[in-house]
Amino acid sequence: MLGAPVPPEALMGSHPCRAPAVSMANRGPSYGLSREVQQKIDRQYDPELEQVLVRWILAQCGNDGSSAVAQPAPGRDGFQQWLKDGTVLCRLINSLHPRGQAPVAKIQASAMAFKQMEQISQFLQAAERYGIAATDIFQTVDLWEGKNMACVQRTLMNLGSLAVAKGDGLFVGDPNWFPKYVGVLEGEEAGLKSQENRRVFSEDKLKEGQSVIGLQMGTNRGASQAGMTGYGMPRQIL
């Protein structure tokens, strides 16, 4: 005789519709193909760019009137831990705006994971509004879990390049640290170039253009009604 059935709640935890929570800290290491992919991503991380970004962020955030930002431990892991809670990133993006126009209203250090990821997300949204293309912005997990720190570097490099290109006097540091940003500004420059090549036509030329039949519509050259029978008349068959 079978025993009493086990209720679903006992299998899934205290809530019948929720699987038991798994802490990110308990996530095991990657193996096989996923490990090879992660190693390839990690190799894209640039230690020299890390030094440039640290120098810029320290200089930029040191000009916002708040307490000084602590120096991170060198290396990819140290850089990730430095930015992980989002406070340094939010101070960075706020420092690129005039006083009273800071996009992140409240910056607070917290050991809670959801609060840290929320502040990273606030930085990413503010960076996109600042002018960074969505395709140049990293994902929250890229930083918080350290999955793709090379992508984090690229976003910050593009942010620095755009801050230099804006020329609004809010950038702090050496402009030569960053290459020219090729996102939004190139599109604006392309628009200016198209205006430079604008052509002006006289009224007579414009009227002539209205009477021309485009080749896309075909041509009426050589067309006539010769050989056509009148409307309603029987067709002659020879």
MDAnalysis code that builds the backbone (N, CA, C; Angstrom):
import MDAnalysis as mda
import numpy as np

u = mda.Universe.empty(714, n_residues=238, atom_resindex=np.repeat(np.arange(238), 3), trajectory=True)
u.add_TopologyAttr("name", ["N", "CA", "C"] * 238)
u.add_TopologyAttr("resid", np.arange(1, 239))
u.add_TopologyAttr("resname", ["MET", "LEU", "GLY", "ALA", "PRO", "VAL", "PRO", "PRO", "GLU", "ALA", "LEU", "MET", "GLY", "SER", "HIS", "PRO", "CYS", "ARG", "ALA", "PRO", "ALA", "VAL", "SER", "MET", "ALA", "ASN", "ARG", "GLY", "PRO", "SER", "TYR", "GLY", "LEU", "SER", "ARG", "GLU", "VAL", "GLN", "GLN", "LYS", "ILE", "ASP", "ARG", "GLN", "TYR", "ASP", "PRO", "GLU", "LEU", "GLU", "GLN", "VAL", "LEU", "VAL", "ARG", "TRP", "ILE", "LEU", "ALA", "GLN", "CYS", "GLY", "ASN", "ASP", "GLY", "SER", "SER", "ALA", "VAL", "ALA", "GLN", "PRO", "ALA", "PRO", "GLY", "ARG", "ASP", "GLY", "PHE", "GLN", "GLN", "TRP", "LEU", "LYS", "ASP", "GLY", "THR", "VAL", "LEU", "CYS", "ARG", "LEU", "ILE", "ASN", "SER", "LEU", "HIS", "PRO", "ARG", "GLY", "GLN", "ALA", "PRO", "VAL", "ALA", "LYS", "ILE", "GLN", "ALA", "SER", "ALA", "MET", "ALA", "PHE", "LYS", "GLN", "MET", "GLU", "GLN", "ILE", "SER", "GLN", "PHE", "LEU", "GLN", "ALA", "ALA", "GLU", "ARG", "TYR", "GLY", "ILE", "ALA", "ALA", "THR", "ASP", "ILE", "PHE", "GLN", "THR", "VAL", "ASP", "LEU", "TRP", "GLU", "GLY", "LYS", "ASN", "MET", "ALA", "CYS", "VAL", "GLN", "ARG", "THR", "LEU", "MET", "ASN", "LEU", "GLY", "SER", "LEU", "ALA", "VAL", "ALA", "LYS", "GLY", "ASP", "GLY", "LEU", "PHE", "VAL", "GLY", "ASP", "PRO", "ASN", "TRP", "PHE", "PRO", "LYS", "TYR", "VAL", "GLY", "VAL", "LEU", "GLU", "GLY", "GLU", "GLU", "ALA", "GLY", "LEU", "LYS", "SER", "GLN", "GLU", "ASN", "ARG", "ARG", "VAL", "PHE", "SER", "GLU", "ASP", "LYS", "LEU", "LYS", "GLU", "GLY", "GLN", "SER", "VAL", "ILE", "GLY", "LEU", "GLN", "MET", "GLY", "THR", "ASN", "ARG", "GLY", "ALA", "SER", "GLN", "ALA", "GLY", "MET", "THR", "GLY", "TYR", "GLY", "MET", "PRO", "ARG", "GLN", "ILE", "LEU"])
u.atoms.positions = np.array([
    [0.851, -1.194, 0.000],
    [0.000, 0.000, 0.000],
    [0.888, 1.246, 0.000],
    [0.563, 2.156, -0.907],
    [1.359, 3.371, -1.028],
    [1.071, 4.322, 0.109],
    [2.097, 5.078, 0.508],
    [1.910, 6.051, 1.564],
    [1.161, 7.274, 1.076],
    [0.893, 8.171, 1.972],
    [0.162, 9.398, 1.622],
    [0.973, 10.204, 0.619],
    [0.316, 10.822, -0.367],
    [1.037, 11.598, -1.389],
    [1.734, 12.801, -0.769],
    [2.880, 13.114, -1.324],
    [3.647, 14.262, -0.834],
    [3.089, 15.522, -1.472],
    [2.698, 16.505, -0.694],
    [2.151, 17.744, -1.279],
    [3.204, 18.469, -2.089],
    [2.778, 19.184, -3.183],
    [3.747, 19.911, -4.030],
    [4.567, 20.919, -3.260],
    [3.945, 21.497, -2.181],
    [4.669, 22.510, -1.424],
    [5.953, 21.954, -0.832],
    [5.914, 20.646, -0.449],
    [7.106, 20.057, 0.158],
    [8.223, 19.885, -0.848],
    [7.864, 19.762, -2.159],
    [8.868, 19.583, -3.191],
    [9.434, 20.907, -3.665],
    [8.621, 21.960, -3.675],
    [9.010, 23.227, -4.274],
    [9.337, 24.299, -3.257],
    [9.202, 24.011, -1.964],
    [9.496, 25.041, -0.989],
    [8.231, 25.523, -0.329],
    [8.322, 26.665, 0.334],
    [7.192, 27.161, 1.103],
    [6.077, 27.682, 0.218],
    [6.371, 28.085, -1.002],
    [5.362, 28.626, -1.899],
    [5.112, 27.633, -3.021],
    [3.854, 27.319, -3.320],
    [3.571, 26.286, -4.320],
    [3.981, 26.654, -5.724],
    [4.169, 27.946, -6.034],
    [4.498, 28.365, -7.398],
    [5.931, 28.846, -7.505],
    [6.766, 28.614, -6.530],
    [8.117, 29.160, -6.541],
    [9.121, 28.063, -6.209],
    [10.087, 27.899, -7.082],
    [11.144, 26.938, -6.812],
    [12.057, 27.473, -5.734],
    [12.751, 26.600, -5.007],
    [13.638, 27.081, -3.949],
    [14.721, 27.978, -4.506],
    [14.970, 29.066, -3.808],
    [15.945, 30.055, -4.274],
    [17.346, 29.476, -4.215],
    [18.149, 29.803, -5.211],
    [19.538, 29.371, -5.262],
    [20.409, 30.602, -5.215],
    [21.260, 30.694, -4.263],
    [22.129, 31.859, -4.115],
    [23.156, 31.886, -5.229],
    [23.437, 33.126, -5.741],
    [24.453, 33.257, -6.779],
    [25.819, 32.838, -6.261],
    [26.017, 32.965, -4.948],
    [27.308, 32.594, -4.389],
    [27.539, 31.093, -4.462],
    [26.449, 30.314, -4.591],
    [26.569, 28.864, -4.655],
    [26.697, 28.354, -6.080],
    [26.710, 29.272, -7.038],
    [26.806, 28.857, -8.433],
    [28.194, 28.285, -8.682],
    [28.234, 27.075, -9.234],
    [29.502, 26.401, -9.439],
    [30.274, 26.958, -10.614],
    [31.512, 26.529, -10.787],
    [32.325, 27.014, -11.909],
    [31.833, 26.468, -13.233],
    [32.223, 27.139, -14.318],
    [31.821, 26.708, -15.654],
    [32.715, 25.574, -16.123],
    [32.151, 24.697, -16.935],
    [32.900, 23.571, -17.474],
    [32.686, 23.486, -18.978],
    [33.586, 22.774, -19.661],
    [33.419, 22.479, -21.072],
    [33.386, 23.720, -21.935],
    [32.395, 23.750, -22.850],
    [32.301, 24.831, -23.823],
    [32.054, 26.169, -23.144],
    [31.187, 26.203, -22.128],
    [30.894, 27.465, -21.453],
    [32.150, 28.035, -20.791],
    [33.027, 27.153, -20.292],
    [34.261, 27.622, -19.686],
    [35.200, 28.199, -20.744],
    [35.251, 27.574, -21.907],
    [36.092, 28.088, -22.986],
    [35.602, 29.463, -23.446],
    [34.283, 29.620, -23.548],
    [33.722, 30.916, -23.956],
    [34.066, 31.983, -22.921],
    [33.923, 31.649, -21.640],
    [34.219, 32.614, -20.588],
    [35.693, 32.997, -20.600],
    [36.567, 32.031, -20.830],
    [37.998, 32.325, -20.889],
    [38.326, 33.234, -22.066],
    [37.630, 33.028, -23.184],
    [37.847, 33.889, -24.349],
    [37.414, 35.319, -24.051],
    [36.295, 35.470, -23.350],
    [35.817, 36.804, -22.972],
    [36.795, 37.464, -22.014],
    [37.290, 36.687, -21.055],
    [38.226, 37.238, -20.074],
    [39.516, 37.721, -20.732],
    [39.932, 37.049, -21.804],
    [41.168, 37.452, -22.484],
    [41.026, 38.798, -23.188],
    [39.798, 39.246, -23.429],
    [39.582, 40.536, -24.081],
    [39.763, 41.707, -23.114],
    [39.851, 41.410, -21.837],
    [40.031, 42.465, -20.837],
    [41.416, 43.098, -21.012],
    [41.459, 44.442, -20.956],
    [42.679, 45.188, -21.233],
    [43.213, 45.818, -19.948],
    [44.312, 45.310, -19.382],
    [44.861, 45.892, -18.148],
    [45.308, 47.337, -18.319],
    [45.820, 47.687, -19.498],
    [46.259, 49.074, -19.722],
    [45.058, 50.024, -19.759],
    [43.977, 49.580, -20.384],
    [42.767, 50.409, -20.400],
    [42.205, 50.546, -18.992],
    [42.336, 49.513, -18.207],
    [41.897, 49.582, -16.800],
    [42.583, 50.741, -16.082],
    [43.903, 50.891, -16.278],
    [44.643, 51.957, -15.617],
    [44.160, 53.331, -16.064],
    [43.873, 53.460, -17.359],
    [43.374, 54.737, -17.876],
    [42.008, 55.064, -17.278],
    [41.141, 54.069, -17.234],
    [39.787, 54.286, -16.714],
    [39.822, 54.633, -15.228],
    [40.675, 53.974, -14.475],
    [40.789, 54.266, -13.040],
    [41.271, 55.702, -12.833],
    [42.267, 56.122, -13.586],
    [42.775, 57.488, -13.464],
    [41.682, 58.502, -13.788],
    [40.915, 58.228, -14.848],
    [39.860, 59.167, -15.223],
    [38.753, 59.211, -14.180],
    [38.298, 58.052, -13.735],
    [37.181, 58.007, -12.784],
    [37.573, 58.686, -11.471],
    [38.810, 58.453, -10.999],
    [39.262, 59.107, -9.774],
    [39.297, 60.625, -9.939],
    [39.776, 61.086, -11.095],
    [39.828, 62.529, -11.348],
    [38.431, 63.110, -11.511],
    [37.583, 62.420, -12.255],
    [36.239, 62.919, -12.539],
    [35.391, 62.965, -11.274],
    [35.426, 61.901, -10.486],
    [34.616, 61.854, -9.266],
    [35.215, 62.717, -8.159],
    [36.493, 63.017, -8.256],
    [37.108, 63.880, -7.257],
    [36.727, 65.331, -7.411],
    [35.991, 65.643, -8.456],
    [35.592, 67.024, -8.732],
    [34.101, 67.248, -8.470],
    [33.435, 66.243, -7.846],
    [31.988, 66.374, -7.656],
    [31.605, 66.922, -6.286],
    [32.606, 67.304, -5.490],
    [32.315, 67.907, -4.192],
    [32.068, 66.908, -3.089],
    [32.064, 65.608, -3.384],
    [31.849, 64.591, -2.361],
    [33.188, 64.065, -1.863],
    [33.131, 63.070, -0.992],
    [34.357, 62.471, -0.477],
    [35.097, 61.763, -1.604],
    [36.404, 61.632, -1.437],
    [37.224, 61.037, -2.478],
    [36.867, 59.561, -2.667],
    [36.995, 59.101, -3.905],
    [36.754, 57.699, -4.233],
    [38.016, 56.904, -3.953],
    [37.866, 55.771, -3.297],
    [39.027, 54.959, -2.933],
    [39.636, 54.315, -4.177],
    [40.918, 54.112, -4.144],
    [41.635, 53.455, -5.250],
    [41.317, 51.967, -5.243],
    [41.025, 51.372, -6.412],
    [40.718, 49.942, -6.448],
    [41.987, 49.094, -6.413],
    [41.822, 47.831, -6.061],
    [42.934, 46.891, -6.167],
    [43.204, 46.639, -7.642],
    [44.450, 46.508, -8.050],
    [44.751, 46.302, -9.475],
    [44.250, 44.953, -9.961],
    [43.936, 44.905, -11.257],
    [43.490, 43.651, -11.853],
    [42.005, 43.636, -12.132],
    [41.591, 42.659, -12.930],
    [40.187, 42.566, -13.354],
    [39.243, 42.384, -12.171],
    [39.603, 41.507, -11.235],
    [38.724, 41.268, -10.093],
    [38.624, 42.501, -9.204],
    [39.734, 43.195, -9.003],
    [39.697, 44.406, -8.206],
    [38.862, 45.500, -8.862],
    [38.966, 45.618, -10.178],
    [38.179, 46.606, -10.933],
    [36.692, 46.279, -10.827],
    [36.367, 45.012, -10.918],
    [34.967, 44.584, -10.822],
    [34.385, 44.871, -9.436],
    [35.129, 44.549, -8.394],
    [34.657, 44.800, -7.030],
    [34.510, 46.294, -6.760],
    [35.347, 47.094, -7.365],
    [35.307, 48.551, -7.192],
    [34.011, 49.147, -7.739],
    [33.533, 48.593, -8.852],
    [32.357, 49.137, -9.529],
    [31.078, 48.381, -9.212],
    [31.191, 47.245, -8.556],
    [30.084, 46.290, -8.434],
    [28.833, 46.854, -7.768],
    [28.985, 47.706, -6.740],
    [27.788, 48.185, -6.033],
    [27.128, 49.373, -6.726],
    [27.740, 49.891, -7.800],
    [27.112, 50.949, -8.598],
    [27.331, 52.356, -8.097],
    [27.890, 52.525, -6.892],
    [28.032, 53.874, -6.353],
    [29.045, 54.705, -7.143],
    [30.187, 54.106, -7.486],
    [31.201, 54.841, -8.250],
    [30.658, 55.201, -9.629],
    [29.940, 54.285, -10.264],
    [29.382, 54.549, -11.593],
    [28.361, 55.686, -11.542],
    [27.513, 55.691, -10.518],
    [26.503, 56.748, -10.413],
    [27.148, 58.096, -10.141],
    [28.192, 58.111, -9.332],
    [28.913, 59.370, -9.104],
    [29.575, 59.844, -10.393],
    [30.063, 58.901, -11.176],
    [30.715, 59.253, -12.440],
    [29.737, 59.919, -13.398],
    [28.584, 59.304, -13.608],
    [27.630, 59.866, -14.577],
    [27.048, 61.181, -14.061],
    [26.883, 61.316, -12.739],
    [26.389, 62.578, -12.183],
    [27.395, 63.703, -12.400],
    [28.697, 63.386, -12.326],
    [29.726, 64.410, -12.469],
    [29.800, 64.966, -13.886],
    [29.187, 64.267, -14.844],
    [29.184, 64.731, -16.232],
    [27.983, 65.610, -16.544],
    [27.210, 65.962, -15.523],
    [26.050, 66.833, -15.684],
    [26.226, 68.078, -14.814],
    [25.623, 69.201, -15.208],
    [25.700, 70.412, -14.385],
    [25.045, 70.184, -13.023],
    [25.430, 70.985, -12.070],
    [24.842, 70.882, -10.722],
    [23.337, 71.105, -10.801],
    [22.614, 70.262, -10.080],
    [21.155, 70.348, -10.088],
    [20.501, 69.535, -11.181],
    [21.304, 68.942, -12.079],
    [20.749, 68.141, -13.174],
    [21.266, 66.701, -13.140],
    [21.729, 66.257, -11.988],
    [22.266, 64.907, -11.868],
    [21.177, 63.875, -12.149],
    [21.425, 62.888, -13.011],
    [20.390, 61.909, -13.365],
    [20.076, 60.912, -12.257],
    [21.035, 60.648, -11.355],
    [20.799, 59.720, -10.243],
    [20.647, 60.550, -8.971],
    [19.423, 60.597, -8.456],
    [19.136, 61.493, -7.343],
    [19.737, 61.011, -6.037],
    [19.728, 59.701, -5.784],
    [20.181, 59.168, -4.504],
    [21.180, 58.045, -4.738],
    [22.375, 58.209, -4.200],
    [23.420, 57.189, -4.311],
    [23.728, 56.687, -2.906],
    [23.608, 55.390, -2.724],
    [23.779, 54.837, -1.391],
    [24.505, 53.498, -1.464],
    [25.597, 53.373, -0.723],
    [26.316, 52.101, -0.659],
    [25.478, 51.082, 0.087],
    [25.429, 49.884, -0.447],
    [24.618, 48.834, 0.158],
    [25.253, 47.481, -0.128],
    [25.087, 46.567, 0.832],
    [25.571, 45.201, 0.648],
    [24.502, 44.303, 0.042],
    [23.307, 44.843, -0.177],
    [22.195, 44.055, -0.718],
    [22.321, 43.968, -2.235],
    [22.201, 42.758, -2.768],
    [22.418, 42.526, -4.196],
    [21.459, 43.323, -5.063],
    [20.177, 43.336, -4.712],
    [19.199, 44.018, -5.562],
    [19.446, 45.517, -5.597],
    [19.932, 46.090, -4.483],
    [20.218, 47.519, -4.440],
    [21.425, 47.847, -5.306],
    [22.441, 46.998, -5.263],
    [23.622, 47.206, -6.090],
    [23.270, 47.140, -7.573],
    [22.486, 46.120, -7.964],
    [22.093, 45.984, -9.368],
    [21.172, 47.112, -9.805],
    [20.368, 47.615, -8.888],
    [19.493, 48.750, -9.211],
    [20.313, 49.989, -9.548],
    [21.378, 50.226, -8.773],
    [22.213, 51.395, -9.034],
    [23.008, 51.237, -10.323],
    [23.446, 50.011, -10.637],
    [24.101, 49.774, -11.927],
    [23.123, 50.080, -13.058],
    [21.884, 49.633, -12.899],
    [20.871, 49.878, -13.923],
    [20.599, 51.374, -14.088],
    [20.602, 52.119, -12.988],
    [20.404, 53.570, -13.072],
    [21.536, 54.226, -13.858],
    [22.748, 53.763, -13.627],
    [23.882, 54.288, -14.389],
    [23.712, 53.994, -15.881],
    [23.326, 52.766, -16.225],
    [23.192, 52.383, -17.634],
    [22.118, 53.211, -18.327],
    [21.009, 53.434, -17.657],
    [19.949, 54.256, -18.247],
    [20.416, 55.698, -18.443],
    [21.133, 56.226, -17.462],
    [21.637, 57.600, -17.567],
    [22.692, 57.713, -18.662],
    [23.518, 56.673, -18.828],
    [24.541, 56.695, -19.873],
    [23.905, 56.707, -21.257],
    [22.811, 55.973, -21.427],
    [22.130, 55.968, -22.726],
    [21.498, 57.324, -22.996],
    [20.904, 57.927, -21.975],
    [20.336, 59.269, -22.158],
    [21.435, 60.290, -22.432],
    [22.609, 60.059, -21.906],
    [23.742, 60.972, -22.119],
    [24.195, 60.954, -23.584],
    [23.945, 59.826, -24.268],
    [24.298, 59.756, -25.684],
    [24.994, 58.491, -26.108],
    [25.255, 57.562, -25.178],
    [25.899, 56.304, -25.542],
    [24.871, 55.404, -26.233],
    [25.244, 54.850, -27.369],
    [24.336, 53.969, -28.098],
    [24.036, 52.725, -27.276],
    [22.811, 52.212, -27.406],
    [22.406, 51.038, -26.634],
    [23.302, 49.843, -26.924],
    [23.816, 49.752, -28.146],
    [24.682, 48.625, -28.513],
    [26.070, 48.730, -27.871],
    [26.402, 49.901, -27.309],
    [27.703, 50.104, -26.675],
    [27.623, 50.010, -25.153],
    [26.489, 49.587, -24.624],
    [26.285, 49.565, -23.178],
    [26.264, 48.119, -22.679],
    [26.982, 47.863, -21.599],
    [27.025, 46.516, -21.039],
    [25.730, 46.189, -20.290],
    [25.545, 44.922, -19.996],
    [24.403, 44.472, -19.213],
    [24.770, 44.454, -17.731],
    [23.758, 44.561, -16.875],
    [24.007, 44.601, -15.434],
    [24.808, 43.394, -14.955],
    [24.465, 42.193, -15.451],
    [25.154, 40.981, -14.997],
    [26.597, 40.936, -15.485],
    [26.902, 41.650, -16.580],
    [28.285, 41.689, -17.057],
    [29.206, 42.216, -15.977],
    [28.721, 43.200, -15.227],
    [29.510, 43.780, -14.150],
    [29.267, 43.066, -12.828],
    [28.017, 42.898, -12.441],
    [27.723, 42.403, -11.093],
    [28.252, 40.988, -10.896],
    [28.145, 40.145, -11.911],
    [28.668, 38.786, -11.815],
    [30.078, 38.669, -12.402],
    [30.594, 39.764, -12.967],
    [31.922, 39.728, -13.559],
    [31.995, 38.881, -14.814],
    [30.867, 38.746, -15.526],
    [30.800, 37.874, -16.697],
    [31.543, 38.442, -17.895],
    [31.520, 39.775, -18.036],
    [32.136, 40.383, -19.223],
    [32.684, 41.752, -18.858],
    [33.798, 41.766, -18.176],
    [34.394, 43.028, -17.750],
    [34.996, 43.787, -18.927],
    [35.313, 43.076, -20.019],
    [35.799, 43.763, -21.218],
    [34.708, 44.667, -21.780],
    [33.463, 44.207, -21.734],
    [32.344, 45.027, -22.209],
    [32.134, 46.228, -21.292],
    [32.331, 46.035, -19.995],
    [32.252, 47.155, -19.055],
    [33.305, 48.199, -19.403],
    [34.507, 47.742, -19.715],
    [35.576, 48.667, -20.109],
    [35.186, 49.462, -21.351],
    [34.614, 48.784, -22.330],
    [34.257, 49.475, -23.585],
    [33.194, 50.542, -23.337],
    [32.228, 50.237, -22.484],
    [31.196, 51.236, -22.183],
    [31.807, 52.466, -21.531],
    [32.682, 52.257, -20.565],
    [33.307, 53.386, -19.877],
    [34.241, 54.159, -20.805],
    [34.933, 53.460, -21.707],
    [35.777, 54.139, -22.678],
    [34.930, 55.019, -23.602],
    [33.800, 54.489, -24.061],
    [32.912, 55.279, -24.913],
    [32.331, 56.470, -24.162],
    [32.047, 56.273, -22.879],
    [31.526, 57.381, -22.076],
    [32.570, 58.484, -21.963],
    [33.808, 58.113, -21.704],
    [34.862, 59.118, -21.630],
    [35.080, 59.824, -22.950],
    [35.030, 59.067, -24.047],
    [35.209, 59.671, -25.375],
    [34.096, 60.663, -25.671],
    [32.869, 60.302, -25.316],
    [31.747, 61.195, -25.574],
    [31.811, 62.441, -24.694],
    [32.265, 62.270, -23.451],
    [32.396, 63.422, -22.554],
    [33.413, 64.422, -23.103],
    [34.496, 63.907, -23.686],
    [35.487, 64.784, -24.311],
    [34.884, 65.490, -25.519],
    [34.156, 64.733, -26.347],
    [33.606, 65.289, -27.584],
    [32.549, 66.350, -27.323],
    [31.826, 66.238, -26.226],
    [30.781, 67.230, -25.939],
    [31.371, 68.615, -25.722],
    [32.566, 68.675, -25.127],
    [33.223, 69.966, -24.943],
    [32.440, 70.948, -24.102],
    [31.711, 70.455, -23.097],
    [30.901, 71.329, -22.259],
    [31.618, 71.773, -20.984],
    [32.910, 71.420, -20.875],
    [33.683, 71.840, -19.723],
    [33.519, 70.978, -18.493],
    [32.771, 69.895, -18.590],
    [32.527, 69.031, -17.434],
    [33.488, 67.849, -17.372],
    [34.175, 67.572, -18.462],
    [35.144, 66.476, -18.458],
    [36.366, 66.881, -17.642],
    [36.854, 65.948, -16.818],
    [38.052, 66.182, -16.004],
    [39.080, 65.118, -16.370],
    [40.270, 65.545, -16.721],
    [41.321, 64.602, -17.083],
    [41.997, 65.006, -18.377],
    [42.714, 64.069, -18.965],
    [43.445, 64.290, -20.202],
    [42.593, 63.821, -21.380],
    [42.201, 64.701, -22.286],
    [41.389, 64.271, -23.440],
    [42.073, 63.213, -24.292],
    [43.398, 63.159, -24.250],
    [44.118, 62.176, -25.056],
    [43.988, 60.747, -24.518],
    [43.376, 60.611, -23.354],
    [43.152, 59.278, -22.826],
    [42.171, 58.480, -23.684],
    [41.302, 59.185, -24.401],
    [40.200, 58.519, -25.098],
    [40.214, 58.823, -26.590],
    [39.869, 57.819, -27.408],
    [39.710, 58.069, -28.845],
    [38.375, 58.753, -29.112],
    [38.206, 59.182, -30.345],
    [36.956, 59.832, -30.729],
    [35.816, 58.832, -30.695],
    [34.691, 59.252, -30.077],
    [33.523, 58.363, -30.028],
    [32.862, 58.325, -31.397],
    [32.554, 57.120, -31.892],
    [32.031, 56.963, -33.252],
    [30.560, 56.589, -33.241],
    [29.845, 56.951, -32.205],
    [28.431, 56.617, -32.128],
    [27.555, 57.753, -32.603],
    [26.971, 58.475, -31.653],
    [25.983, 59.498, -31.969],
    [26.586, 60.655, -32.747],
    [27.800, 61.080, -32.370],
    [28.366, 62.278, -32.968],
    [28.618, 62.118, -34.461],
    [28.983, 60.918, -34.912],
    [29.217, 60.735, -36.340],
    [27.943, 60.945, -37.129],
    [26.823, 60.521, -36.573],
    [25.552, 60.723, -37.249],
    [25.227, 62.193, -37.396],
    [25.514, 62.980, -36.351],
    [25.271, 64.421, -36.418],
    [26.175, 65.067, -37.460],
    [27.445, 64.638, -37.478],
    [28.375, 65.207, -38.450],
    [27.942, 64.850, -39.872],
    [27.421, 63.627, -40.050],
    [26.945, 63.227, -41.376],
    [25.786, 64.102, -41.810],
    [24.926, 64.478, -40.847],
    [23.810, 65.354, -41.181],
    [24.285, 66.728, -41.608],
    [25.331, 67.230, -40.947],
    [25.885, 68.533, -41.326],
    [26.490, 68.490, -42.718],
    [27.174, 67.366, -43.039],
    [27.788, 67.245, -44.353],
    [26.740, 67.200, -45.450],
    [25.618, 66.545, -45.164],
    [24.563, 66.485, -46.175],
    [23.964, 67.867, -46.417],
    [23.943, 68.720, -45.364],
    [23.435, 70.076, -45.551],
    [24.419, 70.912, -46.366],
    [25.707, 70.607, -46.230],
    [26.704, 71.356, -46.986],
    [26.556, 71.116, -48.488],
    [26.089, 69.929, -48.901],
    [25.939, 69.583, -50.320],
    [24.528, 69.847, -50.838],
    [23.799, 70.689, -50.139],
    [22.428, 70.987, -50.546],
    [22.431, 71.719, -51.888],
    [21.525, 71.343, -52.807],
    [21.423, 71.965, -54.120],
    [20.185, 72.846, -54.184],
    [20.334, 73.982, -54.868],
    [19.234, 74.933, -55.014],
    [18.846, 75.007, -56.479],
    [17.564, 74.772, -56.785],
    [17.071, 74.800, -58.161],
    [16.150, 75.996, -58.344],
    [16.137, 76.542, -59.579],
    [15.256, 77.660, -59.903],
    [13.822, 77.166, -60.060],
    [12.877, 78.112, -60.086],
    [11.454, 77.760, -60.251],
    [11.212, 77.068, -61.586],
    [11.905, 77.527, -62.662],
    [11.716, 76.914, -63.984],
    [12.157, 75.449, -63.975],
    [13.287, 75.179, -63.319],
    [13.777, 73.807, -63.248],
    [12.811, 72.920, -62.479],
    [12.235, 73.456, -61.407],
    [11.301, 72.675, -60.612],
    [10.040, 72.347, -61.401],
    [9.559, 73.315, -62.242],
    [8.367, 73.077, -63.062],
    [8.647, 72.042, -64.139],
    [9.879, 72.088, -64.699],
    [10.244, 71.088, -65.702],
    [10.249, 69.686, -65.100],
    [10.693, 69.589, -63.869],
    [10.746, 68.289, -63.217],
    [9.371, 67.708, -62.975],
    [8.354, 68.557, -62.794],
    [7.003, 68.069, -62.543],
    [6.393, 67.422, -63.773],
    [6.856, 67.795, -64.973],
    [6.274, 67.261, -66.206],
    [7.020, 66.043, -66.729],
    [8.088, 65.632, -66.055],
    [8.869, 64.483, -66.500],
    [8.306, 63.212, -65.887],
    [8.120, 62.187, -66.700],
    [7.660, 60.890, -66.225],
    [8.877, 60.068, -65.832],
    [8.919, 59.641, -64.620],
    [10.055, 58.866, -64.144],
    [10.144, 57.526, -64.853],
    [11.359, 57.015, -64.996],
    [11.552, 55.727, -65.653],
    [10.940, 54.588, -64.852],
    [10.767, 54.795, -63.540],
    [10.138, 53.754, -62.740],
    [8.698, 53.515, -63.179],
    [8.073, 54.523, -63.783],
    [6.687, 54.400, -64.239],
    [6.607, 53.910, -65.682],
    [7.743, 53.654, -66.312],
    [7.725, 53.270, -67.719],
    [7.909, 54.486, -68.603],
    [7.707, 54.350, -69.890],
    [7.850, 55.463, -70.830],
    [6.722, 55.422, -71.837],
    [6.325, 56.620, -72.331],
    [5.286, 56.701, -73.363],
    [5.882, 57.033, -74.723],
    [7.216, 56.948, -74.846],
    [7.861, 57.267, -76.107],
    [7.534, 56.185, -77.145],
    [7.111, 56.619, -78.343],
    [6.800, 55.692, -79.432],
    [5.401, 55.109, -79.349],
    [4.597, 55.484, -78.356],
    [3.248, 54.931, -78.231],
    [2.281, 55.705, -79.107],
    [1.318, 55.015, -79.750],
    [0.274, 55.657, -80.565],
    [-0.950, 54.762, -80.557],
    [-2.056, 55.278, -81.145],
    [-3.304, 54.520, -81.230],
    [-3.504, 53.911, -82.601],
    [-2.465, 53.891, -83.412],
    [-2.582, 53.323, -84.757],
    [-2.904, 51.834, -84.681],
    [-3.876, 51.398, -85.489],
    [-4.241, 49.993, -85.522],
    [-5.251, 49.588, -84.476],
    [-5.662, 50.519, -83.593],
    [-6.625, 50.188, -82.553],
    [-8.035, 50.404, -83.079],
    [-8.942, 49.523, -82.720],
    [-10.342, 49.654, -83.135],
    [-11.063, 50.578, -82.187],
    [-12.123, 51.199, -82.663],
    [-12.909, 52.088, -81.834],
    [-13.607, 51.344, -80.716],
    [-13.970, 52.067, -79.688],
    [-14.610, 51.456, -78.533],
    [-15.976, 50.888, -78.925],
    [-16.248, 49.646, -78.630],
    [-17.534, 49.012, -78.904],
    [-17.635, 48.365, -80.272],
    [-16.637, 48.548, -81.171],
    [-16.686, 47.991, -82.507],
    [-16.089, 46.575, -82.481],
    [-16.627, 45.647, -83.329],
    [-16.106, 44.289, -83.388],
    [-14.697, 44.271, -83.928],
    [-13.892, 43.315, -83.458],
    [-12.499, 43.187, -83.867],
    [-12.438, 42.491, -85.222],
    [-11.644, 43.045, -86.170],
    [-11.486, 42.485, -87.503],
    [-10.439, 41.380, -87.470],
    [-10.772, 40.190, -87.872],
    [-9.834, 39.087, -87.948],
    [-9.607, 38.728, -89.390],
    [-8.368, 38.859, -89.876],
    [-8.040, 38.594, -91.282],
    [-7.541, 37.192, -91.448],
])
